Amino acid sequence: MLDDNNLEVKVYKNEFIEFEQLKIDNENKDLFEFISSLKDVNNDFINAKESLLVNFNERSKINPYKVRSLIESIIKEEENNFWPKKGYVIGRCKIVNLSGKGSTSNVYRAIHEFLGIEVAVKILSDDLKHNSPEIEAMFLQEAINTAKLNHPNLVSIFDADKGEKYTYMVMEFVNGIDLEHLINNNGVLDVNEAIMIMIKLCDALSYALDNNIIHRDIKPGNIMISKNKEVKLLDLGLSKIVNNKNESEEGNIVGTPIYMSPEQFLDSSSVDHRADLYSLGATFFHLLTGMPPFKTKSYREIITQKFVSDEFSPKLEGSNYPDKMKDIVNKLLLRDKNDRYQSYESLKYDLLLLT
């Protein structure tokens, strides 16, 4: 029989977490008990997702695959138990069904019991609520920023709260589809339709800027088209107040890389509205061609293309597009923010010339 030293568990170490080494008896030991006993170097118990980082001594009798499978089932059960079911009431909103899933939150269609209207309830994930206070703060800031705005092309916010179980916001429900899914399902948009969408986005972003808000995450996935053909810009979760530099963001990249301006990679906390104009250009490019101007998902390649390589500069080309349209898109995508459009009004003026 192996002695205790041969039953030692080796654990993964990185800059964020350094686990204690633990000893276990054998494979028949209750695995739930084993998982629940894991602690970090500060003697704090770790959560199930952190437990997936555990690595085992090759001579250990514990089957690591069995442990991993169990942990994954625990995580799945925890997630299933967290998200609300049909009929559950959050605030005054009764859940109807899941409307959309994201990396940080889920959106549910619901009925406001007092007002009797259909609403959307956006709920921050359990993991982020309890383990990422900075993400929770950004989530609530989105509600605060959006609630100040009232524009037909911006989704309205009715309420928000940070409860014991859920951090959520109650929004206008848009019965429609986002542009990313629309393009994936139906292909590129009609040129005139794409132009009209861009004009309405100019109006929405100009209004937001007049209220000192910069979006910082404009992309097809954040633009909804309702069944009544209304254009709605979503997700001000990464928005910032003009001239208000958030020190917690310094050194962090905020936004979606393939749609982001070069300067947003360098300092997301101090960009101005011209970064949104660049993202608007990248979105326009996607609507017209069916693909974003940068086709790689690698940070390294995107940064190289945006900063280093003079050979690669995204351009709208081809005989399918009027010269004026190509000029508009390519000007929006210029590397130097001083060479782009400087205002939404000047961009809208040129777009109207295409109609």
N, C-alpha and C positions, 0 to 999 in steps of 0.2 A: 504494500500500500504506500502511496506517495505521502511524504511528510507535508507539514503545513506550508513550508516555503515553496513547494512545487504547486501549490494550489493558489498561489498569489495571482491577483488580477492586475495586469498592467493597464494603465489608462492613458487616454490621449491627452496631450498637453499642447496648448497654444497660448497666444498672448492674452486671450480672454478668460480661459478657464484652465486650472491645473488641478486635477483630481488627486485625492489621496489614493494610495495603493491599498487595496482591501484583500482579505483572505476569505475564501469560501470553503465549504466542506466538500461537497460533491454535487454531481448533476441532479441529484434527487432533492437538493435543498429547494425550498419554495422560492421560485424565481421572483415572485412578487415581493417577497421579503428581501431578496437580494437587491432588486432594483430600488426599493424604497430606502435601502441603507446607504446608497451612494451619496457621498458628500464631497464638497470641494475643499480646498486647503484652508478656507475660512471656517470650516466645519458647518457649512450651510448645506442643507439638502438641495439636490439638483432636480430639475424637472425632467419629464419623460424625454423631451427632445434632446436635452443635453446628454441624457443617458445613452443615446445612440452613438456618442463619441467614444464609448468604452471599448477598449481593445484588450484581448486576453492573452495571457502567457500560453505559448504553444503547448505546454505540457499540462495545462489546466484541464480538469475533468469536465468543467462547464462547457456546454456546447454554445458557442457565441451566436450561431445562426438561430438557435432556439430562443436565446435571449433577445436578439434583435427582432425576431418575429413577434415576440410577446410585447416588446416595447412599442412596436409599430401598431399593434392592435390596441394598446392602451391609448396611444395618441389619437387614433381614429375614433375610439369610443369617447374620449374626452371632447374631441371636436364635434362629434355628432350630438353629444349631450349639451354642448354650449350653444350651438345655433338654434334659434327659436323655431318651433313647429307651427303649422297652420292653427290659427285660433289663439295663439299666445299674444298677450297684450303687453306692449312696451310703451310706457307713458300712457297715452290715450289711443294708441294705434294698434289695431288688431291685425296680426299677420295673415296675409292671404296666401302668398307663395314666394319662392325665391325668384328674383328677377335677374340678378347678375352676380358673378363671383369675381373678386379681384385678389391681388397678392396681399393686400392689407385689410380688406373689408369685404363684406357681402352686402348686397342691396336687396331689400324685400319690398314687394308690393303689399300695401296695407290699406286699411280703412280707418280714418280718424273717427273714433266713436262719437265724439261730441259734434264735430263739424259735418260729419256724414260725407266727407270727400275722400277720393282716392289719393293716397300719398305714397312716397317712397321712403323707406327707413334704411339708412345706411349705418351698418354696425361694424365697429372696429373688432378685429379678431381678438380672441381671448388671450393668445400668446403675446400680442403687441400691447394689449391693455395692461397686462401685469408685468411685462418684462422690458418694454421700450417706452418709457415716459416721454421721450422726445417725439416719438411717432404719435402718441396720444395727444400731445400738445399741438402738433401740426394738424391733426385731424380736427380738433376743436377750433383751431385758428381758421380752418377752412369755413366752418360754420359761421364764425364771427365775421370774417371778411365778406362772405357771400350774403349774409343777412342784411348787410348795409346797402346792397345793390338791388335795384328794381328795374329790370330791362327785359323786353320780350324775347331776347336771344340768350339770356342767362337763366339757368335754373334757380328758382327761388328756394330759400331756406325758411322753414316755419318754426323750427324748434331744435334744440340740442341739449344733451345732458350727459353728465359723467356719473352714472349710477354704480352701485356696488357690483352688479354683474355685467351690465352693458354700458359702453360708451357709444353714443349714437347721435344721429341727426335726422330730422324729419324734413323731407324735401318735396318739392313739386314732382309728381309722377309724370314721366314722359312716356307715352305709349308709342314706341317706335323702335329704331335700331341705330346703333352707332355706325359711323362711316367706315370704320375698319371692317366690321362684319358685313356691311352692305357691299363694299368692294370685293371682299373675299367671296361673297355669294353671287354677286351679279356682274362683277368686272368693273372697269373704269366708268366714271360718271360721264354723262353728257357734258360737253364743254360749257354750254350755257348754264346748266344746273350748277356746275362747279363754280362758275363765276358768281352766280347769285348767292351761293353759300359763303363765298369769300367776302362778298360785300356785307352780308349780315354779320359775319364775324368781325369785320372792321368796325361796324357800328357798336357791337358788344364790347370789344376790347378798348375802343376809344372812350366809351362810357365808363368802363372800369378804370381806365387811366385818369379820367377826369375826377374819379373818386379815389385816386392815389393807389390803385391796385394793379400789380403786374402779375400775370398768370403763371408763367414759367413751365408749363407742361402742356402746351398746345400740340395736339396730335389727333389723327382720325378717331382713335378710340375714345376721346373725350368730347366728341361732337355727335350729338344725337339728331336724327331726323324723325320727327313724329309722323304719324299716319296722316296728319293734316298738312304735311310738308313744312312744318315749322322747324327752324334751326335752333338748337339749344346747346350752348357751351357748358360743359360740366367741369367738375373737379378742380376747385381752387385750393386743393390741399397743399400745393406747393407755392401758392401765391405769396407775395410779399408787399409790404407797404413801401411806397416810394420814399427814398432817402432814409429808410429805417433798416440799418444793417444788423442782421441777427448774428451775434457772436457765436452762437452754438452751431451755426452752419459753416463757419470759416474752415476751409480745408476740405469740406465735403462737396461732392457733386450732387446737385439737386436737379432732377428732370429726367427725361427719356433720351438717352444718348443719340439715337439716330435722327432725332428731330431738334436737338439742342444746338444753339449757336456756339461757335468756338469759345467766346468769352465766358459762357456759362460753365464750361469745363474748368476754367481757370479760377473763377470766384463767383459761385452761384449767388452769394449773399449780396453782391453789389451790382448786379446787372440792371439795365434799364429796359424800357419798352422795346428797344431795338432788338433785344434777344427774342421777344415774342414775335416781332416782325419776321425774324429769321425762321422761327418755328412755323409761322404761318406760311412762309414760302415752301418749307419742306412738306407741309401738309398739302398745299396746292399741287405740288409736284406729284405727290402720292395719289391725289384724286384724279389727276389727268393721265398718269402712266400706269397706275395699279401697283406701284411699288415705291418705297421711300427712296430718297436720293442716295442714301448710304445703305448698301445691301448686306453689310457684315454686321454680326452681333458682337464681335470682339472689341472690347474697349481699346486695346492696343491699335487695332487696325483703324478704328474710327478716329482716334486721336491723331494717328499718322496722316490720315486723309485730310483731316480738318486743319492740321497745323504744319505738317512737314512737307507733304507731297504737293508740289506745284503742278504735277502732271494730272492730279485728280482734283477736279472742281466740278461739283454737280451742276449740270446744265440741262435745261429742257431743250430738246432738239427734235427735228423732224418736220416734214411737210404737213403733218396733221394739225399743226398748231399755227395760228396767226403769228406773225413776227412780233407784234405788240405784246401778245401773251407771253411769248418766250422771253422778251425783254423784261417783263414784270417779274416772272418767276426767277430768272437768273439774277436780277438786281436784288431781290429779297435774300438770295443765298450767297451773297458776296461775303468773303471772309472778314473784311474790315467793316465794322458796324457803321463807320462814318460814310461808307460808300453805298449803304443800303438806303431804302426809303427811310425818311426820318419821322414820318407821321402816318397815322392811319388815314387821315384826310387825303394826303397826296396819293396814297395807294388806292383808295376808293375812287378818286377822280380818274385814275388811269384804268381801273377795272370797268368803270361805267362807259368808257370809250369803246370797250369791247362788246357792249350790249346793243 
